[in-house]
Amino acid sequence: MGIIRTEIELSNPSNPAFKPLIVTALVDTGATYLCIPSHIAALLGLKELQKREVKLADGNSCLVSYVGPIKIVFQERLCFVGAKVLGDEVLMGAIPLEDMDLIIHPKLLTVTVNPESPNMASGLAK
């Protein structure tokens, strides 16, 4: 599978004075969380809630800022999450993908809503 990127809208639901941002996110099902660079956190007016430890792809761990809440919108789907502040691009991991019931088309290198639930997000609650 190749590298998949998609456009999402990020906003700060706690402070609507900060304008929503349309960003291109790297989509990674091997990652768990939403990760955003520090300049995106600043543009959304997000404050650090606490420090969290993350394990990176190279096996090293580091402490990063955890900010939120953040509203993510993809097409007609949305979710609310916290984000780890690190890296130089937005990374969307499994939690927001699952919460919005999105699927990845590996051959087409695209993200779309789950065709089995086209009208609203669906998921397991057991």
N, C-alpha and C positions, 0 to 999 in steps of 0.2 A: 504494500500500500504506500502511496506517495504522501506528500505533505498536503494537508487540507486546511484551508483558511476560509472563513466566512464573515460576513458583516453582521454585527450586532449593535444594538443601542444600549449604552450604559447611562444610568442616571442615579442621582442621590435622592431617594424618596423622602429623606428626613429634611432636606433643604432644597426646595424647588427653585431657589434663587440661582442655583448653578444649572446651566443649560445641559441637556442630555448630549452625549457624544456618540457619533457613529464611528465605530472602530472596526478594523479588520482583526479578527482573532484567529490565532493558531488553534486548531481543534485537536485535542489529544485524549483519546480514551484511556491511555495509560496514566494520565494525570488525574488527580482527584478533584481539585479545587479550581476556582477562578483565580488567576494570577494577573496582576496589573502592574505596569511600571509606575514609578513614583510620580512622574509628571501627570499621569492619568488620575491618580489619587488626588493630586493637588487641583487639577482642573475641575474635579467633581466636588471639591471641598470636603473630602473624607478625612476624618481624624483617626489616629491610631487608637484602637480599643485595647489591644494587648500585643505582646510579642508571642510568636509561635515558632516552633521548630519545624523545619521542613527538610526532607531528604531529597537531594538533587539526583539527577540522572547519573551523575558520575559516582554516586555513593556517599558523597560528603553531605553533612548536615550543617544548617546555619539557622540563626534566629532572624526572623523577618517581622515586619509590622503586619498586623491583621486589622483591616478596616471594614467598615460597612455601616449600615446595610447598603447594598447596591441592587438596583433593579436592572435586570437584563431583559431585553425584548428581541425576539427573533421571529420575523413574520408576525403572526397573530398570537404567538406564545410569549409568556413572560414568567419570570421567577425572581425571587429575592434571595440574595446570598451575601456572605462576607467574602473578602478577597485577601489573599496574601500579596504583599507588595514586593515584587522582585522581577528581575529581567528587563528586557528592552522592548517587549511586545506583549499584547494581551494574549493569555492562554486560557482556553475554556476546556475544563476537564469534565470528568464523568458526572459530578453532582449537578451542575446546571443542565447538562445534556439530558440526564435522566428526569430531572424535575420538569423540563419543558417537553419531554417525550419526543426527543429528536433522534434521528438515525443518520448514520453515515453511509454514503454510497462509495465504497472503496474504488470501484472501477471509474466512476465519474468524478471522484475527488470532490464531492459536494455533501452538504448537510441539508436535511429536509425534515419536515414534520413526519411523524410515523404514519404511513398510509393506512394502517389498521385503526387509527383514531384521528382521522383528518379534521374533525370539527373542534376537538378540545383535547388537551393533554390528558393522558391516562397513565396509570401506574399501579403497582402493587402496594397495598397498605396492610400486609400481614406478614 
